[in-house]
Structures are given as structure tokens and as C-alpha cells.
Amino acid sequence: MLTAALQDEPAAVLRRVFGFPGFRGRQEAVIDHVVAGGDALVLMPTGGGKSVCYQIPALCRPGTAVVVSPLIALMDDQVAAMRQLGVAAGALHSELPPEESRHVWRELVEGQLDLLYVSPERLLTSGTIEALSRLELALFAIDEAHCVSQWGHEFRPEFRDLARLGEMFPGVPRVALTATADEATRKDILAALKMEGAEVFLSSFHRPNLHLAAEPKVGETAQLLSFLSRHKGDCGIVYCGSRARTERVAAKLVEKGFPAVPFHAGLDPANKRAAAERFRSGEPLVVVATIAFGMGIDRPDVRFVVHLDMPDSPESYYQQIGRAGRDGDPADTLLLFDGQDVARARHWLSQSSAPAAQLRVMRMRLEEMVAQTETVTCRTKGLLACFGEALEGACGHCDNCDDPPVTQDATTEARKLLSAVYRTDQIFGAVHTIAVLRGEKTEAVLRHGHDRLSVFGIGADRSVPWWRGLVRQLIALGALDVDTQGHGGLFLVEEKARPILRGEVPVLLRQTAPRKADATRSSGAVSAMPGGFGQALFEALRSWRSTEAKAQAVPPYVIFHDATLREIAAANPSNMDELGAIKGVGASKLQRYGAGVLRLLGIS
């Protein structure tokens, strides 16, 4: 154990162990509260430094801190990172080799661990509870705490049993942490964990380094390839709605020359493990995954996240895009959507057997997500509003801020479209309905006699893509829906369609012209560094780090983040004291790597 740290002030631990000169945001307030023995619910955006909020109290308070985590890969990454800092940490989970499991148990019962990472299932076994009851415990940290809430986007029922911890270990402070929780989820977390008296520390959800963008699907593969072409050499995640789709998309990307792998829960264990290892190794990789993807989310240099299917809530969306840019460097996000996505999500929700109160919340969140796709105002501002946060002014880092969309009054055309759907008996899809509107004498139009309808040809002045855009936006507005169980036919939702048909509600159409290309948004570029070193020295340090990581079988980012390597290259330290003053170089890492880094810099 880092016994010398137990009597230290938190700021001293931060500097010596972690190598950081000062706390960020609300970290210090949280840490002081927990060190003093208080319970806390901590909400900070991904990359905001949540882990420090329990790691430093773990080193300042006597005893072992128990960290509950839902993901094995995340536990392993965090243990590796702690050991690099000279902190005695271990994990207990199902994939641990028997010999290592016995070693961790021995360290635990002998009181030699500062931090123990464990799953909720393993924690609540009688053997683990009995062992912990004989130890002095510093605190319990419940990471990814949204998993405890029935309103959360990744609800796991086994997390609810963690409510017993307060009764079994009275006086041991508990800290629950998450990056994503709206007001309903926050209240449920506190109730489910029986932590109603906990202090709530709410930080801003704003991530200024994330660029938000969304586009209607007009050629999904071409749009994805165009986006990825601006991120060659970067690591990123492409989310898909089904397992089969992840494999098809990954195969297409490999065919086009991109290093891509699929990842989903049904993948062969060997392939799943190999994909996880490649992701953790630090190599540039495109992971095409289902939304259940959770491996390696500690990797800080994910430069982009793409959604090929619309998430079902702003919480899910925010959690997933939050996996980009954890290092604070610029990162891009792209959401591709269409009317089918919206209709499918609404249909699945209609089939849910959830209680009425839960369905109301789910429906509200889905509609908030639909609004995000079609918004013509600042995307970041709209997303933050879903979490009860008001952003003053526009963000300046979303597509709508870069290139404000043009809208036009399409009320007359909307009435024509709704009339055409109605007069063709509400059983035909968009292709046929648009053909009728445009006066196209297709085989199907003639066979059904739709060339004799009053609506035939009344929309000939508009292009097919224009009408498709209006169909999509009327679906988003809820005036049209799609028969997802049948043949994809359009039908009117009377409550929303009737006021439009009567001319009582205007319809403003978002123009779907191509966005202005922004060649400067390649976020992989390294910032210029003073002193004449820059890219070459930075790459040399990365190469050195990669060699060290392979030798130790750990991810490169647990040795040093890119930001630390860049600062080393810029500062060009000439001795150990100067190197130790650089942010991210704590005492343990200075001792481990100081001589090697200085040799690389030409200092013997």
C-alpha cells in the first residue's frame, strides 16, 4: 500500500502520485466531502476526471477502497493504470487466471490493497462480503452508476442489490459516479442505492472538444467512407443497431482499406478477445460495434464516433459519443438517420411491456432524440437541455453552428403529401407516394389507377430527394408513420396530421443540401510545438511508449497519455526535476521511465 499517502492532503497526493498540479472543476469539493466520510453522487462528463474523485480519497483514507465496475476490460485497464502510478490495485472477475485470482485474494485479506475492482455479482457473494467485513475499508465507489437505475440506458438489475452495502458496512462512505444521467435517473440512482442523504455534485455536461454533426441518410456507405477518409490513421467507433450489421459494415470497410473489426456480444470469444486486444494496444482501428460495446472505453485517443442507427435516447447518445476525445483533444461525431429509424424506434417502444410510467419516460426521451436529428439550431445546446443544462449562446462546435441550415415554408407541400398518402389508402411506401405526387406513370401507379387521382402530378415541381426529405421530417414530427411490420407503407397519425391538413400548423422544411466541406476538421493532427521539436520527437516518444507497453503487456495510454508526450516534446526537459514537473509525470512514473525518456531526448 501507499501507506505514506494516507496522512497526506489530497492536493499532495494529486501532485506526487498522479503528477497533476491542481484539481479540475468540482473534483476538489467531491474529494474533500468523501475524505471526510460523506456519501456522494458525482456526475461528470466522460474525460472530466471522475476516477480521481474516488482514487484520491482511497489513498487519503485508511483501508482498502472497493470499486464496483460492470466491465471487465475497464477494470483491467484501471488496475494497470493504478499500478503504473505505484498504487497497490487488483481486480476480481471471471476472466482472471486462477493463479492471479489467488494472488489478489491474498493481497486483499492481508490488507495490502489500496483499491479492489470488482463486479457487483462478485462483490455480493458471501465469500467476498465475509472477507471485506474483516478489513478496514476506505470507501465503496460505484462506477457507471446509471446501470443501477431503471430509467438508465444500460440498466442492470444486479446493481440494485448494492443498496445493501449501507446496511452491511455502516460508516463506510459510498460514492456513485456516472457521466450520463438526467434528473429522473439521478433521483432513481439515489433511491435504488438508499443514498437519499448523499451530496449531489453536478458538473456541466458540455464537452467543448466534441464536434456534433447529423445527416439524413442519402447513401449511407458513401457518407461513412467520406467521413472516415478525413480520419485516416485515427481510432474510432462506428455504432450499428444489429450484430449482423456490424459484421457487414466492418467487412465493407476492410474491403475499402480501413483497419476495421466487428464487435458484439455474440462474437466468437477468440475473435472478441483479439478485437479487444487490438483496441487496447493503441493501434489505429475502426471498431464497428453494437450499442452494447463496452470494451476499452478507457482509451483516451478515440478521435471519432459514428452512429449508423439512431440511439433511443439522448442519454444513450451522449454516453456513446462521450467515448471520443477523452484526452481533451478535438474529436468528431456523426449521426446518420432516416424516417425508418424513427418509425422502427417508435414501433419497438409501442411493443414494450414496461409499466406505463416507464413508457412515458421512454417515449419522452425518444422524442427528444428525434428532435435532435432534425433541429436547425445549435445541436449542443439542444442536447444539454435534455439534461437540464442551459448553454448561453451557440456552442460553435456543431454542424449547425458551422453552417446554419436553411429552412423554407413547406406547409402547402406537406398538405399535398399527406393527401397523397390518404388517397392511396395508406398502404404504400415513400417511393410509390412520391411517384404519384410527381406524376410518374410507373407500372405500380398505372396498375392501381393512381394516375387518375386528384393528387397525381401535383408535386411535379419538386425533386425526389426533396420529397424524401419532407417524408422524413413529417415522420419526425409524428404526422406520418411507417408500417414497420408490413411492407413499409406510410400512414397518417391523425392527431398530428389533421392540423397540418387544415392549414392550422405550419411546416418548416429543413433544406438537405450538402454541407460545406471542412477540410480543417481532421482532428488527428498534432498541435505545433515550440522549440523546433514537434511531430518528429512526439512520434519518437510514441514509439518508445509502444515498446514499453508491449514489454509489459499493458495499453500504451496507461504509461503516458499523448498530451503528456506532447508536453515532454515541447518542454524538452534537461533533467529529472524538469521532467517530473510535467503534467502527468508522477513520482512512480518518473522513477520507472525518467531515465529512458531523457536518453531519448539525448541526455545521458
DRENDOVEX-34880 format. One line per field, with one value per residue (C-alpha): x, y, z. Coordinates in nm, 4 decimals. Example, Ala and Ser with C-alpha at 12.3 -4.5 7.8 and 13.67 -1.06 7.14 Angstrom:
<badrens>
xx	(1.2300/1.3670)
yy	(-0.4500/-0.1060)
zz	(0.7800/0.7140)
</badrens>
This chain:
<badrens>
xx	(0.0000/0.0990/0.0947/0.2872/-0.0026/-0.2602/-0.1778/-0.1351/-0.3618/-0.5486/-0.3584/-0.0262/-0.1450/-0.2640/0.0767/0.3012/0.1047/-0.0799/0.1582/-0.1081/-0.0587/-0.4202/-0.7771/-1.0305/-1.3885/-1.5641/-1.3043/-1.1685/-1.5138/-1.6082/-1.2798/-1.2945/-1.6517/-1.5670/-1.2386/-1.4433/-1.6695/-1.9662/-2.1702/-2.1784/-2.3393/-2.0930/-2.1961/-1.9106/-1.8751/-1.6531/-1.2947/-1.3808/-1.1782/-1.4427/-1.1998/-0.9795/-1.2847/-1.2590/-0.8944/-0.7543/-0.9897/-0.8850/-0.5247/-0.6067/-0.8345/-0.7073/-0.8038/-0.8963/-1.1323/-1.3744/-1.4647/-1.7718/-1.7492/-1.9666/-1.6930/-1.4018/-1.1938/-1.2443/-1.1388/-0.8223/-0.7328/-0.7848/-0.5821/-0.2988/-0.3142/-0.3058/-0.0094/0.1791/0.1270/0.2697/-0.0720/-0.1500/-0.4576/-0.6175/-0.9335/-1.1521/-1.3548/-1.4465/-1.1717/-0.8842/-0.6372/-0.6624/-0.3085/-0.3632/-0.7011/-0.5368/-0.2671/-0.5273/-0.7221/-0.4054/-0.3225/-0.6807/-0.7072/-0.3617/-0.4736/-0.2164/-0.4513/-0.5332/-0.8046/-1.0018/-1.2037/-1.4903/-1.8200/-2.1455/-2.2118/-1.8701/-1.8844/-2.2140/-2.1134/-2.0964/-1.7223/-1.6354/-1.8649/-1.7177/-1.3614/-1.4403/-1.6153/-1.2810/-1.0972/-1.0734/-1.2498/-1.1778/-1.4904/-1.7182/-1.7174/-1.9969/-1.8790/-2.1165/-2.3910/-2.6567/-2.6639/-2.8497/-3.1435/-3.4448/-3.4513/-3.0840/-2.9818/-2.7783/-2.9926/-2.8530/-3.0847/-2.7944/-2.6764/-2.9912/-2.8592/-2.5801/-2.8339/-2.7342/-2.3866/-2.5040/-2.6583/-2.3724/-2.0930/-2.2292/-1.9951/-1.8082/-1.8647/-2.0196/-1.9640/-2.1700/-2.0346/-2.1696/-2.1218/-2.4810/-2.7968/-3.0918/-3.2967/-3.5195/-3.2165/-3.0331/-3.3268/-3.3621/-2.9904/-3.0091/-3.3293/-3.2083/-2.8804/-3.0532/-2.8289/-3.1012/-2.8833/-2.5851/-2.4461/-2.5028/-2.2121/-2.3333/-2.0802/-2.1513/-2.2204/-2.0682/-1.7780/-1.6261/-1.3812/-1.6611/-1.7919/-2.1533/-2.2991/-2.6015/-2.7070/-3.0048/-2.9094/-2.8798/-2.6130/-2.5022/-2.1885/-2.0656/-2.1320/-1.9415/-1.6451/-1.6312/-1.6239/-1.3579/-1.1389/-1.0829/-0.9746/-0.7154/-0.4739/-0.7218/-0.9007/-1.2800/-1.6072/-1.8939/-2.2187/-2.4776/-2.8167/-2.7629/-2.4895/-2.5211/-2.4901/-2.1639/-2.0091/-2.1317/-2.0082/-1.6711/-1.6198/-1.7033/-1.4545/-1.1777/-1.2541/-1.2064/-0.8701/-0.9679/-0.8387/-1.1792/-1.3129/-1.6674/-1.7509/-2.0715/-2.1847/-2.2379/-1.8901/-1.6730/-1.4773/-1.1376/-1.2274/-1.3811/-1.0650/-0.8440/-1.0513/-1.0334/-0.6572/-0.6093/-0.8210/-0.6283/-0.2911/-0.3201/-0.3161/-0.5359/-0.8542/-1.2180/-1.4359/-1.7804/-1.9963/-2.3431/-2.4503/-2.3616/-1.9952/-1.8071/-1.4528/-1.1632/-1.3658/-1.0703/-0.8793/-0.8347/-0.7449/-1.0678/-1.0970/-1.4466/-1.7793/-2.0305/-2.3882/-2.5392/-2.8632/-3.0335/-2.9963/-3.3204/-3.2473/-3.0197/-2.8639/-2.7568/-2.6344/-2.4346/-2.2796/-2.1685/-2.0289/-1.8574/-1.6180/-1.4484/-1.1916/-1.1446/-0.7943/-0.9418/-0.8201/-1.0713/-1.2941/-1.5751/-1.9166/-2.1628/-2.5199/-2.6832/-3.0622/-3.3766/-3.7509/-3.7244/-3.5028/-3.7662/-4.0556/-3.8704/-3.7864/-4.1458/-4.2726/-4.0383/-4.1494/-4.5149/-4.4447/-4.2788/-4.4344/-4.2817/-4.5084/-4.6997/-4.4852/-4.1666/-4.3145/-4.3944/-4.0314/-3.9024/-4.1381/-4.0328/-3.6639/-3.7174/-3.8948/-3.6105/-3.3681/-3.5799/-3.5806/-3.2003/-3.1766/-3.3898/-3.3001/-3.1974/-3.0445/-2.7271/-2.7064/-2.5006/-2.7456/-3.0363/-2.8533/-2.7561/-3.1168/-3.2140/-3.0045/-3.1497/-2.8469/-2.8826/-2.5961/-2.5698/-2.5365/-2.4455/-2.1637/-1.9602/-1.8609/-2.1528/-2.2562/-2.5479/-2.3143/-2.0557/-2.3087/-2.6542/-2.9228/-3.1760/-3.5464/-3.8470/-4.2213/-4.3379/-4.6897/-4.8578/-4.6339/-4.6870/-5.0642/-5.0151/-4.8031/-5.0437/-5.3335/-5.1464/-5.0835/-5.4511/-5.5859/-5.3603/-5.5215/-5.2250/-5.0626/-4.7845/-4.4296/-4.2459/-4.1264/-4.4774/-4.6294/-4.3625/-4.4133/-4.7827/-4.7071/-4.4548/-4.6900/-4.4670/-4.6545/-4.4763/-4.6095/-4.7428/-4.9056/-5.0883/-5.1847/-5.3531/-5.5156/-5.3386/-5.2757/-5.6460/-5.6269/-5.6579/-5.3149/-5.1420/-4.8710/-4.9415/-4.5805/-4.4010/-4.2094/-4.0114/-3.7328/-3.7429/-3.4782/-3.6799/-3.9944/-3.7940/-3.6719/-4.0285/-4.1432/-3.8625/-3.9409/-4.3150/-4.2269/-4.0052/-4.2930/-4.5191/-4.7674/-4.6670/-4.5670/-4.4357/-4.5866/-4.2628/-4.4379/-4.5835/-4.4302/-4.3177/-4.6344/-4.6904/-4.9977/-5.1327/-5.1165/-5.4430/-5.3662/-5.0655/-5.1696/-5.5154/-5.3977/-5.1451/-5.4083/-5.6344/-5.3536/-5.3584/-4.9973/-4.7111/-4.4379/-4.0877/-3.8714/-3.5027/-3.3102/-3.0987/-2.8335/-2.4824/-2.2915/-1.9863/-1.6794/-1.4490/-1.1032/-0.9696/-1.1679/-0.9096/-0.8640/-0.5715/-0.3147/-0.0734/-0.0563/0.2599/0.5087/0.7686/1.1416/1.1827/1.0813/0.7140/0.5922/0.9195/1.0011/0.6395/0.6371/0.9685/0.8180/0.5098/0.7327/0.9238/0.5942/0.4660/0.7784/0.7404/0.3714/0.4337/0.7048/0.4657/0.1505/-0.0390/-0.2165/0.0185/-0.2124/-0.1669/0.2035/0.1602/-0.1230/-0.0474/-0.0949/0.1918/0.4183/0.3431/0.4291/0.7569/0.8424/0.7583/0.9386/1.2482/1.3427/1.7152/1.6997/1.4756/1.3417/1.2241/1.0695/0.8940/0.7349/0.5454/0.1735/0.1048/0.4522/0.4093/0.6748/0.6292/0.6402/0.9409/1.1233/1.0137/1.0607/1.2585/1.5974/1.4588/1.2791/1.5862/1.8026/1.5587/1.5965/1.9743/2.0512/2.2622)
yy	(0.0000/0.3629/0.3986/0.7281/0.8794/0.8009/1.1052/1.3364/1.6140/1.5359/1.8045/1.6471/1.3032/1.4514/1.6031/1.3209/1.0174/1.1461/1.4224/1.6937/2.0445/2.1095/1.9834/2.0474/2.1603/2.0083/1.7374/1.9027/1.9559/1.5925/1.4598/1.6721/1.5528/1.1823/1.2018/1.3454/1.0369/1.1704/0.9874/1.1432/1.1152/1.2518/1.3476/1.4493/1.4199/1.1476/1.2685/1.5040/1.3132/1.1101/0.8342/1.0740/1.1514/0.8079/0.7196/1.0073/0.9512/0.5844/0.6918/0.9538/0.7357/0.4287/0.0873/-0.0628/0.1091/-0.1199/-0.0076/-0.1685/-0.1756/-0.3512/-0.4091/-0.6499/-0.4679/-0.1384/-0.2946/-0.4364/-0.1017/0.0857/-0.1657/-0.1398/0.2413/0.2383/0.0018/0.2325/0.5039/0.2820/0.2190/-0.1301/-0.2262/-0.5536/-0.6867/-0.9904/-1.1100/-1.4257/-1.3966/-1.3723/-1.6678/-1.8824/-1.8029/-1.4270/-1.4547/-1.6303/-1.3594/-1.0790/-1.2583/-1.2969/-0.9260/-0.8360/-1.0419/-0.9241/-0.5625/-0.4850/-0.3376/0.0310/-0.0405/-0.3542/-0.3509/-0.5995/-0.6670/-0.6295/-1.0027/-1.0962/-0.8320/-0.9555/-1.3215/-1.4424/-1.5106/-1.1581/-0.9917/-1.2034/-1.1164/-0.7446/-0.7485/-0.8346/-0.5459/-0.1732/-0.0200/0.3283/0.3599/0.1989/0.3530/0.2531/0.3374/0.3640/0.4248/0.4791/0.0969/0.0947/0.2950/0.1511/0.4823/0.4444/0.3489/0.0450/-0.0820/-0.3909/-0.5353/-0.6854/-0.3300/-0.2741/-0.5191/-0.2721/-0.0936/-0.3498/-0.2007/0.0828/-0.1640/-0.4160/-0.1596/0.1360/0.4320/0.3442/0.6298/0.5479/0.7446/0.6728/0.8088/0.8462/1.0612/1.0416/1.0865/1.3188/1.4269/1.1169/0.8868/1.0824/1.0524/0.6812/0.6144/0.7696/0.5838/0.2484/0.2674/0.4022/0.7071/0.9716/1.1721/1.1847/1.5140/1.5548/1.7027/1.8010/1.9252/2.0686/1.8080/2.0354/1.8778/2.1656/1.9321/1.7245/1.8331/1.7182/1.6533/1.4701/1.3988/1.2274/0.9037/0.9627/0.6997/0.5548/0.3743/0.6696/0.9074/0.6828/0.6419/1.0177/1.0796/0.8139/0.9479/1.2549/1.0324/0.8022/0.6880/0.7660/0.5323/0.5442/0.3626/0.3055/0.2059/-0.0156/-0.1364/-0.5109/-0.7724/-0.8769/-0.5158/-0.4677/-0.7591/-0.6365/-0.2820/-0.3965/-0.6227/-0.3346/-0.1053/-0.3669/-0.4064/-0.0288/-0.0374/0.0653/-0.1375/-0.2385/-0.5116/-0.6012/-0.6254/-0.7548/-0.9828/-1.2836/-1.2761/-1.5862/-1.5461/-1.5711/-1.3048/-1.0877/-1.1113/-1.0370/-0.7286/-0.6036/-0.6504/-0.4616/-0.1765/-0.1647/-0.1839/0.1739/0.0950/0.2961/0.0902/0.1308/-0.0768/-0.1432/-0.2290/-0.2662/-0.0208/-0.2833/-0.2167/-0.1525/-0.2769/-0.0429/0.2696/0.3982/0.4504/0.8288/0.8870/0.7805/1.0513/0.9851/0.8156/0.7454/0.6230/0.4413/0.3945/0.6447/0.5870/0.5646/0.8490/1.1499/0.9623/0.6721/0.9109/1.1218/0.8149/0.6742/0.9933/1.0540/0.7719/1.0067/1.2657/1.1607/1.3097/1.6547/1.6786/1.7526/1.4632/1.4298/1.2679/1.1897/1.0603/0.9268/0.8925/0.8455/0.8095/0.4322/0.4723/0.6883/0.4623/0.1498/0.3026/0.4115/0.0663/-0.1124/0.1225/0.0510/-0.3215/-0.2731/-0.4373/-0.1794/-0.0146/0.2908/0.5369/0.3967/0.4001/0.7701/0.8464/0.6257/0.7922/1.1398/1.0512/0.9004/1.2146/1.4273/1.2162/1.2545/1.6310/1.6212/1.4768/1.7420/2.0504/2.3601/2.5285/2.4551/2.0778/2.1029/2.3467/2.1119/1.8073/1.9807/2.0934/1.7235/1.7086/2.0272/2.2392/2.5743/2.6781/3.0513/3.1199/2.8738/2.6233/2.6941/2.3286/2.1584/2.1380/2.3767/2.6396/2.5821/2.6012/2.7188/2.5232/2.6960/2.6392/2.7096/2.7076/2.3713/2.3749/2.3516/2.0644/1.8857/1.9000/1.7587/1.4728/1.3847/1.3934/1.1612/0.9120/0.9232/0.8906/0.5911/0.4106/0.4493/0.1229/0.2374/0.3429/0.6654/0.5594/0.4985/0.8031/1.0335/0.8837/0.9734/1.3269/1.3769/1.2386/0.9414/0.6690/0.3741/0.0226/0.0257/0.3682/0.2590/-0.0826/0.0739/0.3505/0.6174/0.8218/0.9110/1.0560/1.4303/1.4300/1.2781/1.5180/1.7999/1.7821/1.7564/2.0773/1.9124/1.6532/1.3032/1.3880/1.6960/1.4887/1.2228/1.4938/1.6063/1.2468/1.2034/1.5294/1.4576/1.1238/1.3096/1.5488/1.2494/1.3348/1.0268/0.6807/0.3680/0.0198/-0.1496/-0.4864/-0.4847/-0.3562/-0.0177/0.1654/0.5232/0.6094/0.9241/0.9845/1.1779/1.3761/1.5425/1.5191/1.6766/2.0273/2.0307/1.9269/2.2044/2.4583/2.5272/2.4223/2.5442/2.3048/2.4460/2.2177/2.1865/2.2048/1.8959/2.0493/1.9053/2.0640/2.2751/2.0547/2.1441/2.0202/2.1593/1.9119/1.6360/1.6030/1.3639/1.6342/1.7072/2.0673/2.2511/2.2597/2.5204/2.4588/2.3036/1.9527/1.8996/1.5981/1.4057/1.3977/1.3300/1.0271/0.9073/0.9243/0.7355/0.4650/0.4375/0.4161/0.1430/-0.0668/-0.0254/-0.1157/-0.4338/-0.5413/-0.5008/-0.6222/-0.3052/-0.0440/0.2417/0.5067/0.3788/0.4658/0.8231/0.9961/1.1669/1.5028/1.4241/1.3124/1.6323/1.8401/1.6495/1.7115/2.0813/2.1369/1.9269/1.8725/1.8503/1.6679/1.4580/1.7565/1.9298/1.6053/1.5488/1.8929/1.7986/1.7291/1.3550/1.2537/1.1441/1.0064/0.6416/0.7124/0.9389/0.6582/0.3996/0.5931/0.9086/0.7755/0.6204/0.9407/1.1555/0.9144/0.9510/1.3283/1.2872/1.3389/1.0710)
zz	(0.0000/-0.0456/0.3331/0.3184/0.1246/0.3920/0.6028/0.3020/0.1909/-0.1331/-0.3279/-0.2276/-0.3429/-0.6717/-0.7383/-0.6191/-0.7365/-1.0431/-1.1485/-1.1797/-1.0401/-0.9409/-0.9407/-1.2171/-1.1844/-0.8830/-0.8150/-0.5009/-0.3483/-0.4107/-0.2720/0.0449/0.1067/0.0616/0.2569/0.5450/0.5287/0.3291/0.0647/-0.2820/-0.6235/-0.8807/-1.2327/-1.4605/-1.8376/-1.9788/-1.9625/-1.6760/-1.4163/-1.2286/-1.1294/-0.9335/-0.7179/-0.5543/-0.6204/-0.4150/-0.1177/-0.1373/-0.0794/0.1843/0.3978/0.5833/0.4483/0.1125/-0.1313/-0.3182/-0.6702/-0.8280/-1.2077/-1.4690/-1.7281/-1.7062/-1.9673/-1.7861/-1.4562/-1.6111/-1.7697/-1.4446/-1.2429/-1.4961/-1.4770/-1.0964/-1.0849/-1.3227/-1.0598/-0.7877/-0.6317/-0.4993/-0.7025/-0.8030/-0.9658/-0.9107/-1.2087/-1.4008/-1.6638/-1.4158/-1.4322/-1.1138/-1.0017/-1.0323/-0.8589/-0.5625/-0.5529/-0.5438/-0.2702/-0.0642/-0.1006/-0.0090/0.3106/0.4202/0.3815/0.1126/-0.1491/-0.1849/-0.4436/-0.5261/-0.8508/-0.8580/-1.0379/-0.8400/-0.8719/-0.7304/-0.4578/-0.3147/-0.2829/0.0765/0.0496/-0.0628/0.1917/0.4703/0.3675/0.3481/0.6858/0.8480/0.6799/0.7297/0.4288/0.2947/0.0796/-0.1778/-0.5275/-0.7665/-1.1173/-1.4163/-1.1607/-1.4308/-1.4505/-1.1169/-1.2496/-1.4288/-1.6185/-1.7168/-2.0697/-1.9547/-1.6652/-1.4903/-1.2223/-1.0233/-0.9476/-0.7365/-0.4745/-0.3977/-0.1750/0.0919/0.1263/0.3502/0.5963/0.5871/0.6188/0.8186/0.8364/0.5139/0.2664/-0.0702/-0.3903/-0.7018/-1.0309/-1.3837/-1.6916/-1.8065/-1.6020/-1.6390/-1.3376/-1.3319/-1.3467/-1.0748/-0.8348/-0.9076/-0.8503/-0.5045/-0.4160/-0.5536/-0.3593/-0.0444/-0.0630/-0.0337/0.2060/-0.0299/-0.1556/-0.5312/-0.7282/-1.0725/-1.3285/-1.6708/-1.9391/-2.2012/-2.3948/-2.5980/-2.7743/-2.9321/-3.2724/-3.3180/-3.6624/-3.8038/-4.1609/-4.3229/-4.4952/-4.8673/-4.9342/-4.6036/-4.7213/-4.9257/-4.6353/-4.3936/-4.6291/-4.6877/-4.3125/-4.2494/-4.5289/-4.3093/-4.0210/-4.1741/-3.9072/-3.6281/-3.3877/-3.3783/-3.3204/-3.5644/-3.3906/-3.5615/-3.4464/-3.5003/-3.4765/-3.8395/-3.9491/-3.7586/-3.9477/-4.2878/-4.2283/-4.0918/-4.3953/-4.6308/-4.4534/-4.4716/-4.8424/-4.8788/-4.6996/-4.3463/-4.0457/-3.9098/-3.6795/-3.5727/-3.2039/-3.0455/-2.7642/-2.9944/-3.1461/-3.1163/-2.7865/-2.9582/-3.2147/-2.9463/-2.7376/-3.0396/-3.1285/-2.7699/-2.7586/-3.0859/-2.9497/-2.6222/-2.7985/-2.9198/-3.2921/-3.5298/-3.5568/-3.6551/-3.4223/-3.5713/-3.2735/-3.1337/-2.8656/-2.6019/-2.6861/-2.3645/-2.4154/-2.3686/-2.3033/-2.1026/-2.4295/-2.4377/-2.8044/-2.9771/-3.2413/-3.3777/-3.3113/-3.5902/-3.5466/-3.8440/-3.6491/-3.4214/-3.0451/-2.8492/-2.6062/-2.5534/-2.2578/-2.4802/-2.7482/-2.5022/-2.3374/-2.6726/-2.8258/-2.4911/-2.5708/-2.8176/-2.7152/-2.3539/-2.3752/-2.4325/-2.7937/-3.0728/-3.1776/-3.4328/-3.4104/-3.6886/-3.6636/-3.9818/-3.9623/-4.1693/-4.1283/-4.0993/-3.7894/-3.6235/-3.7211/-3.6080/-3.2691/-3.2159/-3.3130/-3.0714/-2.7973/-2.8741/-2.8279/-2.4883/-2.1836/-1.9487/-1.6882/-1.8034/-1.6046/-1.7524/-2.1040/-2.0664/-1.9809/-2.2632/-2.5116/-2.3991/-2.4381/-2.7814/-2.8999/-2.7586/-2.9634/-3.2786/-3.2224/-3.2040/-3.5548/-3.7232/-3.5178/-3.7117/-3.4069/-3.2071/-3.1518/-2.8325/-2.6792/-2.7557/-2.6191/-2.2946/-2.2473/-2.2267/-1.9069/-1.7639/-1.8540/-2.0300/-2.2577/-2.3090/-2.6783/-2.9545/-2.8963/-3.2097/-3.2459/-3.4216/-3.7862/-3.7368/-3.5922/-3.8679/-4.1480/-4.0333/-4.2208/-4.4438/-4.3831/-4.6007/-4.5518/-4.6819/-4.5368/-4.8796/-4.9916/-4.6590/-4.7157/-5.0657/-4.9316/-4.6523/-4.9001/-5.1365/-4.8555/-4.7598/-5.1166/-5.1911/-4.8942/-4.6552/-4.7616/-4.9948/-4.9152/-4.9908/-5.3385/-5.4692/-5.2953/-5.4385/-5.7859/-5.7621/-5.6490/-5.9283/-6.1943/-6.2815/-6.4729/-6.3178/-6.3584/-5.9995/-6.0365/-6.3534/-6.2146/-5.9131/-6.1163/-5.9150/-6.2293/-6.2105/-5.8576/-5.7986/-5.6313/-5.9360/-6.0578/-5.8115/-5.6866/-6.0203/-5.9483/-5.6651/-5.6944/-5.5471/-5.2794/-5.1804/-5.1271/-4.9407/-4.7042/-4.6405/-4.5779/-4.3243/-4.1460/-4.1287/-3.9691/-3.7213/-3.6477/-3.5831/-3.8605/-4.0629/-3.9506/-4.1209/-4.1053/-3.9991/-3.9566/-4.3067/-4.6302/-4.5046/-4.6026/-4.4882/-4.2837/-4.1191/-3.7444/-3.7217/-3.4071/-3.5745/-3.9413/-3.9143/-3.8038/-4.0900/-4.3460/-4.2193/-4.2529/-3.8795/-3.8159/-4.0388/-4.1536/-4.1901/-4.4034/-4.3324/-4.6590/-4.7226/-4.9476/-4.8913/-4.6077/-4.6738/-4.6581/-4.3707/-4.4532/-4.1268/-3.9171/-3.9350/-3.5614/-3.5755/-3.6394/-3.3563/-3.2458/-3.3406/-3.0540/-2.9771/-2.9605/-3.3044/-3.1941/-3.2777/-3.4666/-3.5062/-3.1350/-3.0433/-3.2765/-3.1302/-2.7812/-2.9010/-3.0486/-2.7209/-2.5309/-2.7625/-2.6988/-2.3221/-2.3380/-2.5360/-2.2954/-2.0014/-2.1855/-2.0945/-2.3086/-2.4114/-2.2661/-1.9092/-1.9350/-2.0629/-2.2461/-2.5753/-2.4038/-2.1654/-2.4512/-2.6394/-2.3352/-2.2940/-2.6595/-2.6242/-2.2920/-2.3824/-2.0147/-1.9429/-1.6086/-1.3830/-1.1903/-1.5088/-1.6385/-1.3060/-1.3261/-1.6432/-1.6020/-1.5890/-1.4679/-1.1069/-0.8726/-0.9732/-1.3466/-1.3055/-1.1294/-1.3867/-1.7080/-1.6367/-1.7421/-2.0616/-2.1649/-2.1003/-2.3026/-2.5911/-2.5592/-2.5880/-2.2204/-2.0588)
</badrens>
